[in-house]
Amino acid sequence: MEFFCYHRSRPGSDELRGELREAHWSYMDGFADELIARGPTALGSVHIVDVPDAAAAREFAFAEPCYQAGVFRDVLVRRWHNSLGRTMWQFPGDPEADELFVVLGLGSGPAVDLEPRSSESLFAYGPLWSDDGTAWLGTAALVQASNEEAARGLLTADRYDAIEVDFWAPGGRR
């Protein structure tokens, strides 16, 4: 099962996060085969992981060294569906062409935006679901766009309670 994990940083935690970079990367190395996408955002960190179940996803998210040390103020863990069927490392475009963003639309009711209108600018894209996969809770994407407004335009705005857009960069060891 695929899960979207969004760790949001606690204000003033940048120095501690930097001190834990190697511990974080070492932890993520243990999930190299399970990761669909990963990377830092201006407000935290995103990881999309394929693990056996919701309990394993929560263990992944909450055992992470930065979370354990108090870097993050909150963590969103939602079941996710990989609508592109690929990882961020299989992105077909030029990752240097435009800015990169994480787009998180939170909603309820009838599902919308299950498939992207176009996939060439997407590193990752998919709907968010309840743990049992029966209730649509929104959509999450990692996208290359010219600006925040263009990234936000990826989703059908009037169908979401909130849409968050944050800068994102592909993560991992350089």
N, C-alpha and C positions, 0 to 999 in steps of 0.2 A: 504494500500500500504506500502511496506517495503522500507526503506531508509537507506543508509549507510552514516554516518556523521563522518568525520575525522577532528578533531580540531588540528591544529599544533601550538605549543607554540611559543610565542615571546621569543627571547633570553633574559635571565636574569629574567624570570618571575616565577621561581621555588618557591621563597619565597611567593609571592602573591598567587600562586596556592595553596600552603600549608595552607595559612591563610583562603582560601575560601573552603577548603575541606568539611566542614560541610554544608555550603550553597549549594555546588554542590550536595552532597549526598541527601540533603533534596529535592532539585529540581528533581533529578532522582527518588526519592521515589514516586513522583507524576506520574511517567510514568512506574511504576513497571510492570503493566500488558501489556504494549506496547513494552517493551524492549526484543529484541532477543539476544543481546550481548552488552557488554560494558567493558570498562577498559582502564587504562592508557597505553601509549606507551612511549618509550624513548623520542620521539619528540612531544608528545601531548596526545590525547585521542580519542578513537573510541567508537561510539554508533551506534547500528543498531536497528532501531525502526519501529514499524508497526503503522502508523497513517493514517487518512483518505485521505490525498492528499499532493501534493508538498508544498502547503502553510503551512500546519500544520507541515511538516518536517522542513521547514525553521524557523518557529516560535520556534519549539523545539530547534533547533541548535543555533539560535541567541539570544534567551531569557535566555540561560544557564548563571548562575552567573559568571563563569570564563570568558566567552566571553564578557559579559557586562562590566567586570572590566578591560579588556585589556590583559588578560593572553595570548590569542591566536592571532597569526598574520594572520591566514587565516582559513577558514572552507570549506571543500569540502562536498557538499550534493548531493548525486546521488540516483536515484531510484535503487532499488536492488531487486533481487529475491532470496528467501531463498531456494536454491537447496536441502538442507538437510531436510527441514521441521521440524526443531527442534530449541530449544534455546541453548545457551552455557551451561546452567545448566543441560541439558540432554546429555552432552558429555559422550560417553560410555567408554572412556579410563581413564587412570591415568594421571591427569594434572601435576603430579610431575615428570613424566618419562623423559621428554626432555624439551628443551627451547620452549617458545611460541612466535609466531610472527604474526604481521599483514602483509599481502602481498597485495599490491595494484598494479594491472596492468592496465595502461591506454592505450586505443587503439581506433581504428575506423575501419569502413569497416565491412566485414562479421563477424558475431559473432563466437567466439571460446571459448573453455573451459566453456560451459554452464553447464555442469555436471562435478563433480570431477572424476578423475580416480579411486580414493579410498576415503572412507569417515572416516575411523577409526581414523585418526590423526587430523580431522577437528572439530573445535568448531563452525565455521560458514563458509559458502561458497556460492557465487552466482555472477551472472553477474550484471554489472552496466548498467543502461539504461538512456536514455533521459527521461525527466519528462513525456512525453506522451507514453513512452514504445516502441517507434518505432526504435530508433537508439541505437545500442550497443556501449558502451563507455569504456568497460573494465571488469575486474573481481576483486572482493575483497574477501579475506579469512582471517580467524583466524585459525592458524595451529600450531600444535605441531611438531617440527622437531629437528634433532640433531644439526643443525647449519643454518646460514643464506642461504648458498648455497642450502641446501636441501629444505628450505622453498621456495626459488625462483624457484626451479625446479617444483613446483606445476603447474606453468603456461607454456604455449607454448611460449617461449621467443621471437621467431622471429615474432610473431603476435602482439606484443605490442610496442608502441612508447617508453614507459618507464615502468619499474617495480621497485617499492619501497618495501623494506623490513625493518621492524622496530621491536624491541622487544615489546612484549605486555604482559599484565597480566590481568586475570579476575578482573573486578572491582566491586565496591559496598561495602557496610558496612561489616566489618570483624566480 
